[in-house]
Amino acid sequence: MKNSDGLYLSAREAAAELAISPATLYAYVSRGLIRSEPTPDSRKNRYRAEDVRALKERRVPSPEPRGLRSFDADLPVMDTEISTITEEGAIYRGVNCVDLSENDTLEHTATLLWDVADVDPFAPDNQPALSEDMRVIAEAARRAAPIDRAIAVLALAASVDPRAFTRAPDGRAMVGARIVRLLVATMLNAEASAEPLHQQVARAWAADNKHAPDLIRRALVLLADHELNASTFTARCAASTGLNLYDSVIAGLAALKGPKHGGAGVLASQLVKTLVDRDVEPMVRERVALGERFAGFGHGVYKHGDPRAQSLLNALSRSGAPRKFTKEVPERIAEATGEFVNIDYALAVLVHALRLPAGSELALFAMARSVGWIAHASEQLQFGKLIRPRARYVGPAPGRRTGAAG
């Protein structure tokens, strides 16, 4: 039995993973600890791999005395219908993001992630409103980093959108599209438009490159969501307090800036620039000998390489990007470190190949991921519950007395 996309295990595989008997496995299923469903092509059942591994994690004592075990990369902490991650790539409501990126747009990806069927959020007339204060701020921050400019403008946007606090799912989707259009326009220092988003970006940043629209389209779809990453969790926490979608996206933008998240693309671009005039192998050998890490390589979830990165690099290769960056660098670094290329490096190669403005790695990431933040924030608002994790206290025992003041 072949289980699709690594999402499922057979009964034998699940029992072996947990080192238990089939009878115990069935007991776990009956208690709701492991999800089970019939296989499409046989009378046997299959079992959700993430549930099996989560249960395995809970049964094994943590080797680390500090930190939040419930936030380990392999252990889910909440339910969602939006997306999950497999070795073949992120799954958007049942659709593999790599397959989706072959032909789809960010707008259509948004309607999929937002689960919209009865309205068209990206109808030409669903444009964001701009107040005079928003225009003044956008102009004053014209030379600021795109993500900082977007945060400043979005901070005032909810107050001029009369439907910002709508509770209707379709209404939230309409608000979401206005946010995405406003975000993209602000980052591009342009007016909001009904033109496809990838074409707006290509026209503003790479008007002379015939491959730019399709490559940017592909990158935006691949980056639209990635389950419960740091910025998405931040956006969900913000939404759980009752904030509107505008403010939830601001929370996501702030978290995305970090060098261990979206900011890693900027660091990967520095690596690409370093290699432009240098031979790959000596440079890799030198940095490995010094114990340095390579930005854009390794991933906390993908142990055998990021399928999104490979998809984008393959497309860049077909469009004529230097083989040095699409093939040689990933191969040499993987050989030397055992770490495989991730989407941050692929995004850096895209920026280099299209000669996009400095810092556009993070801006592209934010444009795309805003769609995922809106999906998760909307789902959290629908749940209506506050996210309130607990910390495991590892400080001094209660009852400790402080020294008397001298």
N, C-alpha and C positions, 0 to 999 in steps of 0.2 A: 504493500500500500504506500503510495507516494503522497505525502501530506504537503499541501500547497504553501509555498512561501515561508516554510519553517514555522508556521503559526500553530501547527498541531503535532502531537505525538500519538503513536499507536499505544494500545494498552501495554504491550510488552515494553516499549520504550519508556513510557511514563513510570511503570513499576520499577524498571531498572534505574531510572534517574533518581528515584526516591529510595531505592533499596528496600522495597516493600513487596508484599504479595499482591496478586490481583484482587483478592478479597478486601484488603486494606484500601487499595485504590478505589474500589467501588464504594467503600464507606466514606472516603473523602468526597467523592462525587455526591453522594446522598446528603452530606452535610453542607453542600454548597461551596466547598473549598476549591474544587476543580470543576471547571465547566466541561461538559461532554456533549457531543452531538453525533448523529449518524453520519457516516461517510457517504458521499454522493454515489459511489460505485460499488458498495458492498453493504452487507448487513451488520458489519462491525461498527463500533463507535470510535471516535477520535477525541483527543483531549487537548485542551489549550495548553501550549508549551509554557506560556508566561505564568499560568497558574501553578503548573507543576514546579517551575523553578522558584517562584515566589514562596511556595510552601517549603521547598527544600531549604531556602535561605532562612526561613523562620525556625526551622528545626535544628539548624547548626549554630552553635554559639559564635557570636561576632569575634573575629580576631583582633578588632580594633577597639580599644577602650574608649575612644572618643569619637564624636561625629554622629550623624543621624543615619542609622542603618536603614530606616524606612525610605531614605532617599538614594539608596544604591541604584546604579543605572539599570540593573537587571530585575529590580523589584518594583512593580507598579504600586502606586499609592492612591489612585482614584480611577473610577470608571469614566470612559468617554466613548462616544459613538463617532468621533471625528476622525481620528487617525491612530495608527500604530506603526511600529518599526520592525522590519524584517531584514534578513541578510540580502534580500533582493531590492531593498529600498523602502521608503515610507509608503504606507497605504492610506490613501485619502478615501474614507468611506467605502472601502472595498476595492478601490482602483489604485494600481501601482503608479506612483508619481513619475517613474521613469517612462512608463508607457504613455502616460498622460502628456508628458512634455514633448512627445514626438510631433504633435499637431495642435495641442490646445493652447489657449491663452490664459493669462492670469484671471481675467474676468470670468471665464467659464469655470476655472478652478475654484474661484470664490463661490459661485453658485452651488458647486458640488459640496464644498466644505461647510457652507452655510445651510445646506439642505433646503434650497429654494426651488420651488416648482411653479408657484402661482403668480409670481411677479417677476419683473426684469429689473434688478437693482441697478444695472448699468444702462438703463434707457437713456437716450440723449438728453432728456430734460431733467434728469435727477442729478443736478449739479449742486455743489456746496455753496452756502451763502458766505459772503465775506463782509465783515464790518470794516469801517474806516480804520479802527484801531488795529485790526488784523493786517490790513494793508500797510499801515505805518510800521508795524513790527517786522513784517516780511521784508520791507525795503531797508529798514535799519540793520537787519541781520543778513543782508544780501551776500556779504562776503564771509559769513560764518559757515561752519561746517553744516552740510545739508540736514543732518539729523538734529542738530541744535536749533536750527531755524524752524524745523518742523515742530519740535516740542514747544517752542515759544508761540507759534501761530495756533497750534491745536489747543493750547491752554485757554484760548478765548473762544474757540469754535462752538463749543456746546451752548454757550449763552446766546448765540445767534441762530441756532437750529431749533425751531419750536418743537421738533419731534425727537430731540436727543434722548429723552427718557421714556420713549415708547416701550411698552411691554409686549407688543404683538411681535411674533417671530418674523413675519414678513416686513413689518415696520423696522425692526432691527436690521434686517438685511438692506433695506433702503438707506438707513443711516450709515451702515457699514460701507456701502459703495461711495457715499458722499465723503466719508473719512478717507478712503483710499485715494479717491480723485484729488482731494485737497492735499493729502500727504505727498503724492507724486508731483503735483504742480508746485507746491512749496519747495520741495527739494530741487526741482529743476529751475527755480526762479521764473516760473511761467504761469500763465492763466490756466485754470481748470478747463478741461476739454473732454468731449465725448469720444475723441480719437482713441483707438486701442492703446493701452498703457505702454506696451513695449515699443510701439511706434513713436509715442511721445518721447520716450527716453532716447531712442536711437536718433531721432531728429535733433534733439537738444545736444547730445553728447558725441554722436558718431555719424553725422549726416552724410559723410563721404564714403562710408564703408557699406557695401551692398549686403554683406553678411550680418551686419549689426542687428537689424530687426529680428531675424529668426534666432540668433544666438541669445539675445537679451530675452526674447519670449521664452525660450527653453529654460534659461537660468531662473527666471521669475517663477515659473511653474514648479521647478525642482525645489525651490526655497520656500514655497508658500506655507508649508507647515512641517513640523517634525515632532509631533506628539508633545510630551511634557518637558520641553527644554527649559532653561533658566528664565528666559524672557517670557515664554508662554505661561509658566507657573506664576511669574510675577503678575502678568496681566490677569490671570484667573483670580489670584488673591485680591487684587484691586477690585475686580468686578464683584467678588463675593461680599465686599463691604457695602455694595449698592451703588457704586459709581457707574456713570454712564459709559458708553463705548469709547467716546473721545478720550476720557481720562484713563480708561483701561489701556488704550493704545499708547498713551504717554508713558505709562508705567512700563510697558513692554519696550518702548524705545530707550528708556533710561537703562534698563537691564541689558539690552542688546549691545550697548556701547563698550562693555567690558572686554578686555583683551583675551579673556578665556571663552568668549562667546562670539558675537558678530565682529568685534574688533580684531579677531584673529586674521580676518581677511586682509587687513591693512599690514599686519606683520608678514603674512605670506607674500604680499606684493613687494615688501622689502627684500625678501629672499629672491624673488624673480629678478628684481633690479640688480641684485648682487651678481647674479649668474649671467646677465646679458653679455658681458665681455670676458667671462671666465670659463674655463673647462669645468665640466660638471664633476668628474670623478675626483680630481685633486681637492676641489673645494669641499666636497662631501667628506672625503677622508680626513681633511684637516679639522672640520667642525666636529666630526665624530670623536676624533682623538682628544679634542678639548672638552668633550662631554656636553656639547651644545645640542639643543633640540631644534627641530625644523618645524617652523610654523606651517600649518596646512597639512600636517601628517599625523596619523594616529587619531583614534576616535573612541570615546567611552562606550559606545554601543556597537559600532561596526568593527568586529574583530578581524575581518578579512578584506577590508576595503570598503569605501563608501560608493555605492552604486550611482549616486547622484553625480559624484565627481567624475567617475568614469564615463558616464553618459555625456556630460558637458565637455570633457576633454576629447572624446571621440568626435563630437560635433565640431569642436575647434580645429581638430586635425583635418577633417574633411573640408573645412573652409580655408585651409592654407596656413594655419598657425604653425610656428616653428616646431618641428619634431622634438627639438631639444627640450621644450617645455611640456609638450603633451605626452611624450613617451620616455625620453632619456632620464630626465630628472626624477620622475616618480619611480622608475625602475631602479636607479642607482641608490636612491634614499631607502627604498624598501629593502634592497639587498644589504645595505650597511646597518640599518637600524631595526628591521622587522616591522616598521610602521608604514602603513599604506596611506595613499593620498586621500584627503577628504575634500569636502566641497569648498572650504576656505581657499585651498591652493588653486582649485579649478577656477574659482571666481577671480583670483589674482591673475591667472593666465588670461582670462577673458578681458580683464581691464587692460592688461599689457597688449594683447593682440589687437584690440579695438582702439587703443590709445585714448581710453576714457580718462576723465579728470581724476587727479589724485583724491583718494578718499571715497571714490564712487563704489568701492567694494561694499562698504558699510551701508551706503545709501541704497544700493540695489537690494541688499539683504533686507533692509528695513521696509522698502516698498513691498517686497514679496511677502515677508512674514507678517505684515500688518493684516493680511487676509486671514492667516491662522489665528492671530490674536483675537480678531473679531469673532471668529468661529468659537473659540474657547471661552471668551468672555460672555458671549451670548448663551452658550450652554450653561455656564456657571450661573448667570442671571436667571435662567430657566429653573435650575436646581433650587435657587433661593436660599442657599445655606452659606454661612460664613466658614471660610477655610481657617481653621484654628489649630495648627499642629501643636503638640506638646514637646518640650525639650526633656532630655534625660539628664537629670542633675548629677554632676560629677565633682561638685565643690566640697568644701568642708562639711562635716556632719552637723545637722541642726543642733542648736544649743551651745555652739561655740561662743566664748566670751572674748570681746576685744580688750586689749590692754588699757588700763586706766590712763587718762591723759596726765602727762607730767607737768 
